[in-house]
Amino acid sequence: MRIRGCFFLLCVALAGCTVIDMRNTTDFNAGRGPVAAQALAAIEPGKTRADWLVDQFGYPDTVTRDADNAEVWHYRFEQRHHNLFRILLVFQYRAAVTEQRDMYFKIMDQVVVSSWGDGAKRAASVAPQTADR
């Protein structure tokens, strides 16, 4: 009988140690407000239009011309990583890390033809195509 009672108390105590929340999120801020991470991932060289970049990220921090006389748009983003781990009534851990990210977009005929930078998923050079984005 005592063993059953101890087992019951142990089960109740361990039930209080259940993980109830675990989050790992990343967001971006271009100095003009939050930017969805999906917006950066959606950029397709040869398809994404310059006006779409302005709609999503605002005007670039700098605009220069390269040897091809194409515009090179520079954006500086703050990338924030948030981690949350919570165990019911026992433990909670929060962490946030902020990093500077620079992204560059080469624009020809109002279309992104390549992108690079420390936040880039891909760097490709392609001919412009007509597209909505």
Legacy VTK file of the C-alpha trace (Angstrom):
# vtk DataFile Version 3.0
C-alpha trace
ASCII
DATASET POLYDATA
POINTS 133 float
0.000 0.000 0.000
2.832 2.364 0.846
4.508 1.618 -2.461
1.335 2.564 -4.342
1.124 5.826 -2.413
4.774 6.677 -3.143
4.280 5.767 -6.805
1.211 8.013 -6.979
3.098 10.950 -5.428
6.004 10.386 -7.813
3.633 10.462 -10.818
2.034 13.679 -9.587
5.445 15.280 -9.039
6.686 14.277 -12.501
3.504 15.537 -14.116
4.514 19.000 -12.956
7.701 18.696 -15.032
5.954 18.472 -18.370
7.321 20.609 -21.183
4.500 22.957 -22.094
6.177 25.410 -24.447
9.131 25.282 -26.800
9.674 27.992 -29.421
12.512 28.904 -31.716
11.684 31.868 -33.957
13.620 34.182 -36.233
12.466 37.566 -37.445
14.014 40.442 -39.326
13.816 44.196 -38.944
14.902 46.565 -41.673
14.802 49.655 -39.455
11.372 50.421 -40.869
9.542 47.708 -39.012
9.411 43.919 -38.935
10.070 41.887 -42.075
8.781 38.341 -42.420
11.506 35.726 -42.903
9.321 34.266 -45.661
9.714 37.505 -47.637
13.491 37.005 -47.875
13.015 33.363 -48.833
10.509 34.325 -51.563
13.003 36.374 -53.602
13.653 34.672 -56.935
16.365 36.097 -59.198
14.952 36.735 -62.648
11.365 36.959 -61.366
11.172 39.244 -58.337
10.567 42.865 -59.281
12.220 45.908 -57.715
8.869 47.412 -56.691
8.111 44.202 -54.757
11.346 44.721 -52.776
10.255 48.277 -51.951
6.812 47.044 -50.883
8.315 44.373 -48.603
11.419 46.090 -47.194
11.061 49.785 -47.958
13.652 51.754 -49.866
17.227 50.418 -49.742
19.820 51.906 -47.417
22.114 52.617 -50.381
21.921 52.342 -54.159
25.066 52.107 -56.277
25.864 51.230 -59.874
28.144 48.378 -60.887
30.286 47.915 -64.029
27.234 46.729 -66.017
25.456 49.976 -65.070
22.961 47.890 -63.089
21.699 49.162 -59.744
22.908 47.393 -56.617
20.515 47.830 -53.701
21.879 47.352 -50.190
19.644 46.557 -47.218
20.835 46.225 -43.631
18.660 43.935 -41.527
18.654 43.033 -37.876
18.065 39.312 -37.544
16.670 38.270 -34.187
16.623 34.693 -32.918
14.273 34.001 -30.015
14.338 30.797 -27.986
11.839 29.853 -25.307
11.757 26.617 -23.345
9.325 26.240 -20.492
8.751 23.332 -18.112
5.553 23.629 -16.120
6.087 25.294 -12.727
9.765 24.387 -12.604
11.963 26.061 -15.188
11.878 28.669 -17.935
14.658 29.641 -20.325
14.561 32.612 -22.708
17.280 33.808 -25.021
17.458 36.395 -27.769
20.341 37.013 -30.140
20.474 39.944 -32.568
22.812 39.973 -35.560
23.373 42.468 -38.369
22.725 41.086 -41.853
23.596 42.831 -45.094
21.767 41.884 -48.290
22.523 43.116 -51.792
20.265 42.903 -54.828
21.397 43.558 -58.377
18.559 45.198 -60.313
18.371 45.292 -64.122
15.255 46.451 -65.964
13.444 46.668 -62.600
13.986 42.931 -61.948
16.266 41.307 -59.359
18.889 39.377 -61.334
21.040 38.308 -58.390
21.216 38.554 -54.623
24.011 38.008 -52.145
25.051 38.851 -48.649
25.402 37.230 -45.288
21.645 36.624 -45.127
21.383 35.160 -48.629
19.918 31.744 -49.259
21.126 31.775 -52.848
23.238 33.852 -55.146
22.372 33.401 -58.783
22.785 35.474 -61.863
20.008 35.106 -64.408
18.440 37.125 -67.176
15.340 39.139 -66.199
11.925 37.611 -66.950
8.530 39.242 -66.893
6.701 38.418 -63.648
4.229 39.832 -61.120
6.563 39.706 -58.169
LINES 1 134
133 0 1 2 3 4 5 6 7 8 9 10 11 12 13 14 15 16 17 18 19 20 21 22 23 24 25 26 27 28 29 30 31 32 33 34 35 36 37 38 39 40 41 42 43 44 45 46 47 48 49 50 51 52 53 54 55 56 57 58 59 60 61 62 63 64 65 66 67 68 69 70 71 72 73 74 75 76 77 78 79 80 81 82 83 84 85 86 87 88 89 90 91 92 93 94 95 96 97 98 99 100 101 102 103 104 105 106 107 108 109 110 111 112 113 114 115 116 117 118 119 120 121 122 123 124 125 126 127 128 129 130 131 132
